[in-house]
């Protein structure tokens, strides 16, 4: 069964409120990637969005390690992923690891908001990517020891997730169950359950 890219994209975006920013509407967790590489200029713009995110005490604790498809460094990143993620993530041109520093050195105390700040930075990053026609996917399935070995940081830190970035590809090249997931409409809890007092 061949599912056009436009159909997959429509399934993920058509049920979102019209008032949302286009980049928020168009951001979804894709698994099918095209062969095009991401330029240094494009990647710089995406990571600048993360750099200018808000953070507690302006600590900017987020850090990223990235690798590029067909480079030797990429193999170590790929091998750290769970088998379920390996089934599709290797086609993305960029595979990365996101982590956060867990201390506020200036105050010599733990940064209780470090992981929150990392999440905020990644949200900005993925929305910026969607504005540029680039989609990605966050992954929590990985080998903790292999992931830890990839981090080039001696300061105390905590790994958040792996992620991929790339231009959309052809969903029909995916195996099941990922093919079906690629065009299944997104669902969210109602605002009444998420926001009290609205």
VOSEMI-524885 format. One record per atom (N, C-alpha, C): residue number from 1; residue in one letter; atom name; y, z, x. Coordinates in Angstrom, 2 decimals. Layout:
[NUM, a, CA, [Y, Z, X]]
...
END
This chain:
[1, x, N, [-1.20, 0.00, 0.85]]
[1, x, CA, [0.00, 0.00, 0.00]]
[1, x, C, [1.24, 0.00, 0.88]]
[2, x, N, [2.07, -1.02, 0.77]]
[2, x, CA, [3.28, -1.12, 1.59]]
[2, x, C, [4.47, -0.58, 0.80]]
[3, x, N, [5.16, 0.36, 1.39]]
[3, x, CA, [6.31, 0.98, 0.74]]
[3, x, C, [7.56, 0.61, 1.53]]
[4, x, N, [8.47, -0.16, 0.97]]
[4, x, CA, [9.69, -0.55, 1.70]]
[4, x, C, [10.48, 0.67, 2.16]]
[5, x, N, [11.15, 0.53, 3.29]]
[5, x, CA, [11.97, 1.62, 3.80]]
[5, x, C, [13.01, 2.05, 2.77]]
[6, x, N, [13.60, 1.08, 2.08]]
[6, x, CA, [14.64, 1.41, 1.10]]
[6, x, C, [14.07, 2.29, 0.00]]
[7, x, N, [12.82, 2.04, -0.38]]
[7, x, CA, [12.20, 2.86, -1.43]]
[7, x, C, [11.97, 4.27, -0.95]]
[8, x, N, [11.52, 4.41, 0.29]]
[8, x, CA, [11.31, 5.74, 0.84]]
[8, x, C, [12.63, 6.49, 0.91]]
[9, x, N, [13.68, 5.81, 1.36]]
[9, x, CA, [14.98, 6.46, 1.48]]
[9, x, C, [15.51, 6.85, 0.11]]
[10, x, N, [15.36, 5.95, -0.87]]
[10, x, CA, [15.85, 6.23, -2.22]]
[10, x, C, [15.12, 7.43, -2.82]]
[11, x, N, [13.82, 7.53, -2.54]]
[11, x, CA, [13.04, 8.65, -3.08]]
[11, x, C, [13.55, 9.99, -2.55]]
[12, x, N, [14.14, 9.97, -1.37]]
[12, x, CA, [14.61, 11.20, -0.75]]
[12, x, C, [16.07, 11.52, -1.08]]
[13, x, N, [16.81, 10.54, -1.59]]
[13, x, CA, [18.25, 10.74, -1.76]]
[13, x, C, [18.75, 10.59, -3.20]]
[14, x, N, [18.02, 9.88, -4.05]]
[14, x, CA, [18.54, 9.55, -5.38]]
[14, x, C, [18.75, 10.74, -6.30]]
[15, x, N, [18.01, 11.82, -6.07]]
[15, x, CA, [18.13, 12.96, -6.99]]
[15, x, C, [19.11, 14.02, -6.49]]
[16, x, N, [19.89, 13.70, -5.46]]
[16, x, CA, [20.88, 14.64, -4.94]]
[16, x, C, [22.21, 14.48, -5.68]]
[17, x, N, [23.00, 15.54, -5.78]]
[17, x, CA, [24.30, 15.45, -6.46]]
[17, x, C, [25.22, 14.43, -5.80]]
[18, x, N, [25.90, 13.65, -6.61]]
[18, x, CA, [26.80, 12.61, -6.09]]
[18, x, C, [27.96, 13.18, -5.30]]
[19, x, N, [28.35, 14.43, -5.58]]
[19, x, CA, [29.52, 15.00, -4.93]]
[19, x, C, [29.29, 15.39, -3.47]]
[20, x, N, [28.04, 15.41, -3.03]]
[20, x, CA, [27.76, 15.78, -1.65]]
[20, x, C, [28.28, 14.72, -0.69]]
[21, x, N, [28.61, 15.13, 0.53]]
[21, x, CA, [28.99, 14.17, 1.56]]
[21, x, C, [27.84, 13.20, 1.79]]
[22, x, N, [28.14, 11.92, 2.02]]
[22, x, CA, [27.07, 10.94, 2.25]]
[22, x, C, [26.09, 11.35, 3.35]]
[23, x, N, [26.58, 11.92, 4.43]]
[23, x, CA, [25.70, 12.31, 5.54]]
[23, x, C, [24.74, 13.42, 5.13]]
[24, x, N, [25.17, 14.29, 4.22]]
[24, x, CA, [24.28, 15.34, 3.73]]
[24, x, C, [23.24, 14.73, 2.79]]
[25, x, N, [23.68, 13.82, 1.94]]
[25, x, CA, [22.73, 13.14, 1.03]]
[25, x, C, [21.69, 12.36, 1.81]]
[26, x, N, [22.11, 11.71, 2.88]]
[26, x, CA, [21.23, 10.81, 3.61]]
[26, x, C, [20.36, 11.48, 4.66]]
[27, x, N, [20.58, 12.77, 4.88]]
[27, x, CA, [19.76, 13.47, 5.87]]
[27, x, C, [18.46, 13.95, 5.22]]
[28, x, N, [17.35, 13.53, 5.77]]
[28, x, CA, [16.06, 14.05, 5.31]]
[28, x, C, [15.09, 13.99, 6.48]]
[29, x, N, [13.98, 14.68, 6.35]]
[29, x, CA, [13.04, 14.84, 7.46]]
[29, x, C, [12.07, 13.67, 7.52]]
[30, x, N, [12.44, 12.69, 8.28]]
[30, x, CA, [11.70, 11.44, 8.38]]
[30, x, C, [10.52, 11.58, 9.35]]
[31, x, N, [9.48, 10.78, 9.14]]
[31, x, CA, [8.33, 10.74, 10.04]]
[31, x, C, [8.08, 9.33, 10.59]]
[32, x, N, [8.74, 8.33, 10.06]]
[32, x, CA, [8.54, 6.95, 10.51]]
[32, x, C, [9.77, 6.50, 11.30]]
[33, x, N, [9.55, 6.13, 12.54]]
[33, x, CA, [10.65, 5.78, 13.43]]
[33, x, C, [10.51, 4.36, 13.95]]
[34, x, N, [11.66, 3.70, 14.12]]
[34, x, CA, [11.69, 2.37, 14.71]]
[34, x, C, [11.64, 2.45, 16.22]]
[35, x, N, [11.49, 1.30, 16.89]]
[35, x, CA, [11.35, 1.28, 18.35]]
[35, x, C, [12.67, 1.40, 19.11]]
[36, x, N, [13.80, 1.32, 18.39]]
[36, x, CA, [15.09, 1.31, 19.09]]
[36, x, C, [15.37, 2.63, 19.80]]
[37, x, N, [15.84, 2.53, 21.03]]
[37, x, CA, [16.25, 3.72, 21.78]]
[37, x, C, [17.61, 4.19, 21.29]]
[38, x, N, [17.92, 5.46, 21.52]]
[38, x, CA, [19.24, 6.00, 21.20]]
[38, x, C, [20.08, 5.97, 22.47]]
[39, x, N, [21.26, 5.42, 22.36]]
[39, x, CA, [22.12, 5.30, 23.53]]
[39, x, C, [22.67, 6.66, 23.95]]
[40, x, N, [23.11, 6.74, 25.19]]
[40, x, CA, [23.71, 7.98, 25.70]]
[40, x, C, [24.95, 8.34, 24.89]]
[41, x, N, [25.71, 7.32, 24.48]]
[41, x, CA, [26.92, 7.58, 23.70]]
[41, x, C, [26.58, 8.19, 22.34]]
[42, x, N, [25.57, 7.66, 21.69]]
[42, x, CA, [25.16, 8.17, 20.39]]
[42, x, C, [24.64, 9.60, 20.52]]
[43, x, N, [23.80, 9.84, 21.51]]
[43, x, CA, [23.26, 11.19, 21.70]]
[43, x, C, [24.36, 12.19, 22.03]]
[44, x, N, [25.33, 11.75, 22.82]]
[44, x, CA, [26.45, 12.63, 23.14]]
[44, x, C, [27.19, 13.03, 21.87]]
[45, x, N, [27.43, 12.09, 20.98]]
[45, x, CA, [28.12, 12.39, 19.72]]
[45, x, C, [27.31, 13.38, 18.89]]
[46, x, N, [26.01, 13.18, 18.82]]
[46, x, CA, [25.16, 14.07, 18.03]]
[46, x, C, [25.19, 15.49, 18.59]]
[47, x, N, [25.08, 15.63, 19.89]]
[47, x, CA, [25.06, 16.97, 20.49]]
[47, x, C, [26.46, 17.59, 20.53]]
[48, x, N, [27.50, 16.77, 20.50]]
[48, x, CA, [28.85, 17.32, 20.38]]
[48, x, C, [29.01, 18.04, 19.05]]
[49, x, N, [28.37, 17.50, 18.00]]
[49, x, CA, [28.44, 18.17, 16.70]]
[49, x, C, [27.84, 19.57, 16.78]]
[50, x, N, [26.76, 19.70, 17.52]]
[50, x, CA, [26.17, 21.03, 17.72]]
[50, x, C, [27.10, 21.90, 18.56]]
[51, x, N, [27.69, 21.32, 19.58]]
[51, x, CA, [28.55, 22.09, 20.49]]
[51, x, C, [29.74, 22.71, 19.77]]
[52, x, N, [30.26, 22.02, 18.75]]
[52, x, CA, [31.44, 22.51, 18.05]]
[52, x, C, [31.12, 23.31, 16.80]]
[53, x, N, [29.87, 23.73, 16.67]]
[53, x, CA, [29.51, 24.60, 15.55]]
[53, x, C, [30.07, 25.99, 15.74]]
[54, x, N, [30.19, 26.71, 14.63]]
[54, x, CA, [30.63, 28.11, 14.69]]
[54, x, C, [29.51, 28.98, 15.25]]
[55, x, N, [29.88, 30.06, 15.94]]
[55, x, CA, [28.88, 31.00, 16.44]]
[55, x, C, [29.48, 32.39, 16.53]]
[56, x, N, [28.64, 33.39, 16.40]]
[56, x, CA, [29.07, 34.77, 16.49]]
[56, x, C, [29.68, 35.06, 17.86]]
[57, x, N, [30.87, 35.63, 17.87]]
[57, x, CA, [31.59, 35.96, 19.11]]
[57, x, C, [31.84, 34.72, 19.99]]
[58, x, N, [31.73, 33.52, 19.37]]
[58, x, CA, [31.87, 32.26, 20.11]]
[58, x, C, [30.92, 32.21, 21.32]]
[59, x, N, [29.73, 32.79, 21.16]]
[59, x, CA, [28.79, 32.87, 22.27]]
[59, x, C, [28.11, 31.53, 22.54]]
[60, x, N, [28.04, 30.65, 21.52]]
[60, x, CA, [27.41, 29.34, 21.67]]
[60, x, C, [26.04, 29.46, 22.34]]
[61, x, N, [25.11, 30.21, 21.73]]
[61, x, CA, [23.85, 30.51, 22.41]]
[61, x, C, [22.82, 29.40, 22.36]]
[62, x, N, [23.04, 28.35, 21.56]]
[62, x, CA, [22.05, 27.30, 21.42]]
[62, x, C, [21.88, 26.50, 22.71]]
[63, x, N, [20.65, 26.09, 22.95]]
[63, x, CA, [20.32, 25.24, 24.10]]
[63, x, C, [19.27, 24.22, 23.68]]
[64, x, N, [19.30, 23.05, 24.31]]
[64, x, CA, [18.36, 21.98, 23.98]]
[64, x, C, [17.76, 21.39, 25.24]]
[65, x, N, [16.47, 21.16, 25.21]]
[65, x, CA, [15.77, 20.41, 26.26]]
[65, x, C, [15.29, 19.13, 25.57]]
[66, x, N, [15.59, 17.96, 26.12]]
[66, x, CA, [15.17, 16.73, 25.46]]
[66, x, C, [14.37, 15.85, 26.41]]
[67, x, N, [13.55, 14.99, 25.82]]
[67, x, CA, [12.77, 14.02, 26.58]]
[67, x, C, [12.81, 12.69, 25.85]]
[68, x, N, [12.54, 11.63, 26.58]]
[68, x, CA, [12.59, 10.28, 26.01]]
[68, x, C, [11.22, 9.63, 26.06]]
[69, x, N, [10.88, 8.93, 24.99]]
[69, x, CA, [9.59, 8.24, 24.90]]
[69, x, C, [9.37, 7.34, 26.12]]
[70, x, N, [8.13, 7.31, 26.60]]
[70, x, CA, [7.71, 6.49, 27.73]]
[70, x, C, [8.16, 7.09, 29.08]]
[71, x, N, [8.71, 8.29, 29.08]]
[71, x, CA, [8.99, 8.97, 30.34]]
[71, x, C, [7.95, 10.06, 30.55]]
[72, x, N, [7.68, 10.38, 31.81]]
[72, x, CA, [6.63, 11.35, 32.11]]
[72, x, C, [6.94, 12.72, 31.51]]
[73, x, N, [8.19, 13.10, 31.52]]
[73, x, CA, [8.60, 14.39, 30.95]]
[73, x, C, [8.23, 14.48, 29.46]]
[74, x, N, [8.25, 13.34, 28.79]]
[74, x, CA, [7.94, 13.29, 27.36]]
[74, x, C, [6.52, 13.75, 27.08]]
[75, x, N, [5.59, 13.45, 27.97]]
[75, x, CA, [4.19, 13.80, 27.75]]
[75, x, C, [3.99, 15.30, 27.61]]
[76, x, N, [4.69, 16.08, 28.44]]
[76, x, CA, [4.57, 17.54, 28.36]]
[76, x, C, [5.11, 18.06, 27.04]]
[77, x, N, [6.19, 17.48, 26.57]]
[77, x, CA, [6.76, 17.88, 25.27]]
[77, x, C, [5.78, 17.54, 24.15]]
[78, x, N, [5.25, 16.31, 24.21]]
[78, x, CA, [4.32, 15.86, 23.17]]
[78, x, C, [3.07, 16.73, 23.15]]
[79, x, N, [2.55, 17.08, 24.31]]
[79, x, CA, [1.33, 17.88, 24.40]]
[79, x, C, [1.51, 19.29, 23.86]]
[80, x, N, [2.75, 19.75, 23.76]]
[80, x, CA, [3.01, 21.10, 23.24]]
[80, x, C, [2.97, 21.13, 21.71]]
[81, x, N, [3.04, 19.96, 21.07]]
[81, x, CA, [3.07, 19.90, 19.61]]
[81, x, C, [1.68, 20.14, 19.02]]
[82, x, N, [1.65, 20.61, 17.78]]
[82, x, CA, [0.40, 20.73, 17.05]]
[82, x, C, [-0.15, 19.34, 16.77]]
[83, x, N, [-1.44, 19.25, 16.51]]
[83, x, CA, [-2.06, 17.94, 16.26]]
[83, x, C, [-1.44, 17.25, 15.05]]
[84, x, N, [-1.07, 18.02, 14.04]]
[84, x, CA, [-0.45, 17.43, 12.86]]
[84, x, C, [0.87, 16.76, 13.18]]
[85, x, N, [1.65, 17.34, 14.06]]
[85, x, CA, [2.92, 16.73, 14.46]]
[85, x, C, [2.70, 15.59, 15.45]]
[86, x, N, [1.69, 15.71, 16.28]]
[86, x, CA, [1.41, 14.62, 17.23]]
[86, x, C, [1.04, 13.33, 16.52]]
[87, x, N, [0.52, 13.44, 15.30]]
[87, x, CA, [0.07, 12.26, 14.55]]
[87, x, C, [1.20, 11.27, 14.29]]
[88, x, N, [2.45, 11.74, 14.32]]
[88, x, CA, [3.56, 10.83, 14.01]]
[88, x, C, [4.76, 10.98, 14.95]]
[89, x, N, [4.94, 12.14, 15.56]]
[89, x, CA, [6.17, 12.42, 16.31]]
[89, x, C, [6.30, 11.60, 17.59]]
[90, x, N, [5.19, 11.11, 18.12]]
[90, x, CA, [5.24, 10.35, 19.37]]
[90, x, C, [5.97, 9.03, 19.25]]
[91, x, N, [6.20, 8.56, 18.03]]
[91, x, CA, [6.92, 7.30, 17.83]]
[91, x, C, [8.43, 7.45, 17.89]]
[92, x, N, [8.92, 8.66, 17.84]]
[92, x, CA, [10.37, 8.88, 17.90]]
[92, x, C, [10.87, 8.68, 19.32]]
[93, x, N, [12.04, 8.07, 19.50]]
[93, x, CA, [12.54, 7.84, 20.85]]
[93, x, C, [12.99, 9.10, 21.58]]
[94, x, N, [13.35, 10.15, 20.83]]
[94, x, CA, [13.80, 11.40, 21.45]]
[94, x, C, [12.98, 12.55, 20.88]]
[95, x, N, [12.40, 13.33, 21.78]]
[95, x, CA, [11.65, 14.52, 21.40]]
[95, x, C, [12.26, 15.70, 22.15]]
[96, x, N, [12.65, 16.73, 21.41]]
[96, x, CA, [13.36, 17.83, 22.03]]
[96, x, C, [12.86, 19.19, 21.61]]
[97, x, N, [13.36, 20.18, 22.32]]
[97, x, CA, [13.04, 21.58, 22.07]]
[97, x, C, [14.35, 22.34, 21.96]]
[98, x, N, [14.48, 23.13, 20.89]]
[98, x, CA, [15.70, 23.91, 20.67]]
[98, x, C, [15.39, 25.39, 20.84]]
[99, x, N, [16.23, 26.08, 21.59]]
[99, x, CA, [16.05, 27.52, 21.77]]
[99, x, C, [17.42, 28.18, 21.84]]
[100, x, N, [17.43, 29.48, 21.83]]
[100, x, CA, [18.70, 30.20, 21.81]]
[100, x, C, [18.68, 31.37, 22.78]]
[101, x, N, [19.79, 31.60, 23.45]]
[101, x, CA, [19.93, 32.77, 24.32]]
[101, x, C, [20.07, 34.00, 23.43]]
[102, x, N, [19.43, 35.08, 23.79]]
[102, x, CA, [19.33, 36.22, 22.89]]
[102, x, C, [20.19, 37.42, 23.29]]
[103, x, N, [21.04, 37.24, 24.29]]
[103, x, CA, [21.92, 38.34, 24.69]]
[103, x, C, [23.37, 37.87, 24.74]]
[104, x, N, [24.27, 38.83, 24.52]]
[104, x, CA, [25.70, 38.58, 24.71]]
[104, x, C, [26.08, 39.18, 26.06]]
[105, x, N, [26.06, 38.37, 27.12]]
[105, x, CA, [26.27, 38.91, 28.47]]
[105, x, C, [27.57, 39.69, 28.63]]
[106, x, N, [28.62, 39.21, 27.96]]
[106, x, CA, [29.93, 39.86, 28.10]]
[106, x, C, [29.89, 41.31, 27.61]]
[107, x, N, [29.03, 41.56, 26.63]]
[107, x, CA, [28.96, 42.90, 26.04]]
[107, x, C, [27.68, 43.63, 26.41]]
[108, x, N, [26.76, 42.92, 27.11]]
[108, x, CA, [25.49, 43.49, 27.55]]
[108, x, C, [24.69, 44.08, 26.38]]
[109, x, N, [24.68, 43.35, 25.28]]
[109, x, CA, [23.90, 43.76, 24.11]]
[109, x, C, [23.16, 42.53, 23.58]]
[110, x, N, [22.16, 42.79, 22.72]]
[110, x, CA, [21.42, 41.70, 22.10]]
[110, x, C, [22.32, 40.96, 21.11]]
[111, x, N, [22.15, 39.67, 21.04]]
[111, x, CA, [22.88, 38.85, 20.08]]
[111, x, C, [22.02, 38.76, 18.81]]
[112, x, N, [22.32, 39.57, 17.82]]
[112, x, CA, [21.51, 39.63, 16.60]]
[112, x, C, [21.63, 38.35, 15.77]]
[113, x, N, [22.61, 37.53, 16.06]]
[113, x, CA, [22.86, 36.34, 15.25]]
[113, x, C, [22.50, 35.05, 15.99]]
[114, x, N, [21.82, 35.18, 17.12]]
[114, x, CA, [21.57, 34.01, 17.97]]
[114, x, C, [20.77, 32.93, 17.25]]
[115, x, N, [19.70, 33.30, 16.55]]
[115, x, CA, [18.88, 32.30, 15.88]]
[115, x, C, [19.63, 31.69, 14.69]]
[116, x, N, [20.44, 32.48, 14.03]]
[116, x, CA, [21.29, 31.95, 12.96]]
[116, x, C, [22.23, 30.90, 13.53]]
[117, x, N, [22.82, 31.18, 14.68]]
[117, x, CA, [23.75, 30.25, 15.30]]
[117, x, C, [23.05, 28.95, 15.70]]
[118, x, N, [21.82, 29.08, 16.21]]
[118, x, CA, [21.06, 27.88, 16.55]]
[118, x, C, [20.82, 27.02, 15.31]]
[119, x, N, [20.45, 27.66, 14.21]]
[119, x, CA, [20.24, 26.91, 12.97]]
[119, x, C, [21.50, 26.21, 12.50]]
[120, x, N, [22.63, 26.88, 12.61]]
[120, x, CA, [23.90, 26.26, 12.21]]
[120, x, C, [24.22, 25.06, 13.09]]
[121, x, N, [23.98, 25.20, 14.38]]
[121, x, CA, [24.26, 24.10, 15.31]]
[121, x, C, [23.35, 22.91, 15.02]]
[122, x, N, [22.09, 23.18, 14.72]]
[122, x, CA, [21.17, 22.08, 14.44]]
[122, x, C, [21.48, 21.40, 13.12]]
[123, x, N, [21.95, 22.16, 12.15]]
[123, x, CA, [22.36, 21.56, 10.88]]
[123, x, C, [23.51, 20.59, 11.11]]
[124, x, N, [24.50, 21.00, 11.87]]
[124, x, CA, [25.62, 20.11, 12.18]]
[124, x, C, [25.15, 18.88, 12.94]]
[125, x, N, [24.24, 19.09, 13.86]]
[125, x, CA, [23.71, 18.00, 14.67]]
[125, x, C, [23.00, 16.96, 13.82]]
[126, x, N, [22.17, 17.42, 12.89]]
[126, x, CA, [21.40, 16.48, 12.07]]
[126, x, C, [22.27, 15.79, 11.02]]
[127, x, N, [23.31, 16.46, 10.54]]
[127, x, CA, [24.23, 15.80, 9.63]]
[127, x, C, [25.03, 14.73, 10.36]]
[128, x, N, [25.46, 15.03, 11.59]]
[128, x, CA, [26.16, 14.02, 12.39]]
[128, x, C, [25.25, 12.83, 12.66]]
[129, x, N, [23.99, 13.11, 12.95]]
[129, x, CA, [23.04, 12.03, 13.21]]
[129, x, C, [22.91, 11.13, 11.98]]
[130, x, N, [22.81, 11.74, 10.79]]
[130, x, CA, [22.68, 10.96, 9.56]]
[130, x, C, [23.91, 10.09, 9.34]]
[131, x, N, [25.08, 10.58, 9.72]]
[131, x, CA, [26.31, 9.78, 9.61]]
[131, x, C, [26.22, 8.53, 10.46]]
[132, x, N, [25.43, 8.59, 11.53]]
[132, x, CA, [25.27, 7.45, 12.44]]
[132, x, C, [24.04, 6.61, 12.11]]
[133, x, N, [23.39, 6.91, 10.99]]
[133, x, CA, [22.20, 6.16, 10.61]]
[133, x, C, [20.94, 6.59, 11.33]]
[134, x, N, [20.97, 7.78, 11.92]]
[134, x, CA, [19.84, 8.31, 12.68]]
[134, x, C, [19.26, 9.51, 11.93]]
[135, x, N, [17.95, 9.58, 11.85]]
[135, x, CA, [17.30, 10.67, 11.16]]
[135, x, C, [16.39, 11.42, 12.12]]
[136, x, N, [15.94, 12.57, 11.68]]
[136, x, CA, [15.09, 13.38, 12.55]]
[136, x, C, [14.18, 14.28, 11.76]]
[137, x, N, [13.57, 15.19, 12.47]]
[137, x, CA, [12.61, 16.10, 11.85]]
[137, x, C, [12.50, 17.34, 12.73]]
[138, x, N, [12.60, 18.51, 12.12]]
[138, x, CA, [12.38, 19.77, 12.82]]
[138, x, C, [10.92, 20.15, 12.71]]
[139, x, N, [10.35, 20.71, 13.77]]
[139, x, CA, [8.92, 21.04, 13.79]]
[139, x, C, [8.69, 22.46, 14.28]]
[140, x, N, [7.97, 23.22, 13.47]]
[140, x, CA, [7.61, 24.58, 13.85]]
[140, x, C, [6.18, 24.68, 14.34]]
[141, x, N, [5.44, 23.57, 14.31]]
[141, x, CA, [4.05, 23.57, 14.75]]
[141, x, C, [3.95, 23.17, 16.21]]
[142, x, N, [3.69, 24.16, 17.09]]
[142, x, CA, [3.59, 23.89, 18.53]]
[142, x, C, [2.85, 25.03, 19.22]]
[143, x, N, [2.40, 24.76, 20.44]]
[143, x, CA, [1.75, 25.76, 21.27]]
[143, x, C, [2.83, 26.58, 21.97]]
[144, x, N, [2.86, 27.88, 21.73]]
[144, x, CA, [3.95, 28.73, 22.24]]
[144, x, C, [3.99, 28.76, 23.76]]
[145, x, N, [2.84, 28.81, 24.42]]
[145, x, CA, [2.81, 28.88, 25.88]]
[145, x, C, [3.28, 27.56, 26.49]]
[146, x, N, [2.83, 26.46, 25.96]]
[146, x, CA, [3.26, 25.15, 26.48]]
[146, x, C, [4.74, 24.95, 26.24]]
[147, x, N, [5.23, 25.40, 25.11]]
[147, x, CA, [6.66, 25.27, 24.82]]
[147, x, C, [7.48, 26.11, 25.78]]
[148, x, N, [7.03, 27.33, 26.04]]
[148, x, CA, [7.76, 28.22, 26.95]]
[148, x, C, [7.88, 27.62, 28.35]]
[149, x, N, [6.86, 26.88, 28.78]]
[149, x, CA, [6.88, 26.28, 30.11]]
[149, x, C, [7.89, 25.15, 30.23]]
[150, x, N, [8.35, 24.62, 29.13]]
[150, x, CA, [9.32, 23.53, 29.15]]
[150, x, C, [10.76, 24.00, 29.29]]
[151, x, N, [11.00, 25.27, 29.03]]
[151, x, CA, [12.37, 25.81, 29.01]]
[151, x, C, [12.86, 26.07, 30.42]]
[152, x, N, [13.95, 25.43, 30.78]]
[152, x, CA, [14.54, 25.62, 32.11]]
[152, x, C, [15.69, 26.63, 32.01]]
[153, x, N, [15.33, 27.85, 31.72]]
[153, x, CA, [16.32, 28.90, 31.51]]
[153, x, C, [15.72, 30.24, 31.90]]
[154, x, N, [16.41, 30.99, 32.77]]
[154, x, CA, [15.91, 32.29, 33.22]]
[154, x, C, [16.44, 33.44, 32.39]]
[155, x, N, [17.54, 33.22, 31.68]]
[155, x, CA, [18.08, 34.28, 30.84]]
[155, x, C, [17.20, 34.51, 29.62]]
[156, x, N, [17.25, 35.70, 29.03]]
[156, x, CA, [16.44, 35.96, 27.83]]
[156, x, C, [16.73, 34.96, 26.73]]
[157, x, N, [15.69, 34.44, 26.13]]
[157, x, CA, [15.86, 33.40, 25.12]]
[157, x, C, [14.70, 33.44, 24.13]]
[158, x, N, [14.87, 32.71, 23.03]]
[158, x, CA, [13.83, 32.59, 22.02]]
[158, x, C, [13.78, 31.15, 21.54]]
[159, x, N, [12.58, 30.60, 21.46]]
[159, x, CA, [12.41, 29.22, 21.02]]
[159, x, C, [12.57, 29.15, 19.51]]
[160, x, N, [13.30, 28.15, 19.05]]
[160, x, CA, [13.49, 27.94, 17.63]]
[160, x, C, [12.54, 26.92, 17.05]]
[161, x, N, [12.54, 25.70, 17.62]]
[161, x, CA, [11.68, 24.64, 17.09]]
[161, x, C, [11.71, 23.44, 18.03]]
[162, x, N, [10.80, 22.51, 17.79]]
[162, x, CA, [10.87, 21.17, 18.37]]
[162, x, C, [11.58, 20.27, 17.37]]
[163, x, N, [12.07, 19.13, 17.83]]
[163, x, CA, [12.71, 18.18, 16.93]]
[163, x, C, [12.59, 16.78, 17.48]]
[164, x, N, [12.69, 15.81, 16.59]]
[164, x, CA, [12.73, 14.40, 16.99]]
[164, x, C, [13.94, 13.75, 16.35]]
[165, x, N, [14.41, 12.68, 16.98]]
[165, x, CA, [15.53, 11.89, 16.49]]
[165, x, C, [15.23, 10.41, 16.70]]
[166, x, N, [15.67, 9.58, 15.76]]
[166, x, CA, [15.50, 8.15, 15.93]]
[166, x, C, [15.98, 7.38, 14.71]]
[167, x, N, [16.02, 6.07, 14.84]]
[167, x, CA, [16.35, 5.22, 13.71]]
[167, x, C, [15.12, 5.09, 12.80]]
[168, x, N, [15.34, 4.96, 11.49]]
[168, x, CA, [14.20, 4.83, 10.57]]
[168, x, C, [13.33, 3.63, 10.91]]
[169, x, N, [12.01, 3.82, 10.71]]
[169, x, CA, [11.06, 2.75, 10.97]]
[169, x, C, [10.35, 2.32, 9.70]]
[170, x, N, [9.11, 1.92, 9.82]]
[170, x, CA, [8.34, 1.37, 8.71]]
[170, x, C, [7.33, 2.41, 8.24]]
[171, x, N, [7.56, 3.00, 7.08]]
[171, x, CA, [6.65, 4.04, 6.57]]
[171, x, C, [5.21, 3.57, 6.44]]
[172, x, N, [4.99, 2.27, 6.17]]
[172, x, CA, [3.63, 1.78, 5.95]]
[172, x, C, [2.76, 1.87, 7.20]]
[173, x, N, [3.36, 2.15, 8.34]]
[173, x, CA, [2.59, 2.31, 9.57]]
[173, x, C, [2.02, 3.72, 9.71]]
[174, x, N, [2.45, 4.63, 8.85]]
[174, x, CA, [1.95, 5.99, 8.91]]
[174, x, C, [0.58, 6.11, 8.25]]
[175, x, N, [-0.23, 7.01, 8.78]]
[175, x, CA, [-1.49, 7.36, 8.13]]
[175, x, C, [-1.24, 8.42, 7.07]]
[176, x, N, [-2.19, 8.60, 6.20]]
[176, x, CA, [-2.12, 9.70, 5.24]]
[176, x, C, [-2.45, 11.02, 5.95]]
[177, x, N, [-1.85, 12.13, 5.50]]
[177, x, CA, [-1.04, 12.29, 4.30]]
[177, x, C, [0.45, 11.99, 4.52]]
[178, x, N, [0.80, 11.53, 5.73]]
[178, x, CA, [2.21, 11.38, 6.08]]
[178, x, C, [2.85, 10.21, 5.35]]
[179, x, N, [2.07, 9.17, 5.03]]
[179, x, CA, [2.62, 8.04, 4.28]]
[179, x, C, [3.12, 8.50, 2.92]]
[180, x, N, [2.31, 9.25, 2.20]]
[180, x, CA, [2.71, 9.73, 0.88]]
[180, x, C, [3.91, 10.67, 0.98]]
[181, x, N, [3.91, 11.52, 1.99]]
[181, x, CA, [5.03, 12.46, 2.15]]
[181, x, C, [6.34, 11.72, 2.42]]
[182, x, N, [6.26, 10.55, 3.01]]
[182, x, CA, [7.47, 9.81, 3.39]]
[182, x, C, [8.24, 9.32, 2.18]]
[183, x, N, [7.58, 9.08, 1.07]]
[183, x, CA, [8.30, 8.57, -0.10]]
[183, x, C, [8.23, 9.51, -1.30]]
[184, x, N, [7.66, 10.71, -1.13]]
[184, x, CA, [7.66, 11.69, -2.21]]
[184, x, C, [9.06, 12.29, -2.35]]
[185, x, N, [9.63, 12.30, -3.55]]
[185, x, CA, [10.99, 12.84, -3.74]]
[185, x, C, [11.10, 14.28, -3.25]]
[186, x, N, [12.23, 14.59, -2.68]]
[186, x, CA, [12.48, 15.97, -2.24]]
[186, x, C, [12.72, 16.86, -3.44]]
[187, x, N, [12.35, 18.12, -3.30]]
[187, x, CA, [12.61, 19.10, -4.34]]
[187, x, C, [13.25, 20.34, -3.73]]
[188, x, N, [14.11, 20.98, -4.49]]
[188, x, CA, [14.76, 22.21, -4.06]]
[188, x, C, [14.74, 23.22, -5.19]]
[189, x, N, [14.79, 24.48, -4.85]]
[189, x, CA, [14.91, 25.52, -5.85]]
[189, x, C, [16.25, 25.37, -6.56]]
[190, x, N, [16.36, 25.79, -7.82]]
[190, x, CA, [17.63, 25.70, -8.53]]
[190, x, C, [18.66, 26.64, -7.93]]
[191, x, N, [19.93, 26.27, -8.04]]
[191, x, CA, [21.00, 27.11, -7.50]]
[191, x, C, [20.98, 28.51, -8.11]]
[192, x, N, [20.56, 28.62, -9.36]]
[192, x, CA, [20.53, 29.93, -10.00]]
[192, x, C, [19.58, 30.89, -9.29]]
[193, x, N, [18.60, 30.35, -8.61]]
[193, x, CA, [17.67, 31.20, -7.86]]
[193, x, C, [18.18, 31.49, -6.45]]
[194, x, N, [19.03, 30.61, -5.94]]
[194, x, CA, [19.52, 30.72, -4.57]]
[194, x, C, [20.84, 31.47, -4.47]]
[195, x, N, [21.67, 31.38, -5.51]]
[195, x, CA, [23.02, 31.96, -5.47]]
[195, x, C, [23.17, 32.89, -6.68]]
[196, x, N, [23.39, 34.15, -6.40]]
[196, x, CA, [23.58, 35.13, -7.48]]
[196, x, C, [25.08, 35.29, -7.77]]
[197, x, N, [25.45, 35.14, -9.02]]
[197, x, CA, [26.83, 35.33, -9.40]]
[197, x, C, [27.63, 34.06, -9.57]]
[198, x, N, [26.97, 32.89, -9.36]]
[198, x, CA, [27.67, 31.62, -9.49]]
[198, x, C, [27.90, 31.27, -10.94]]
END
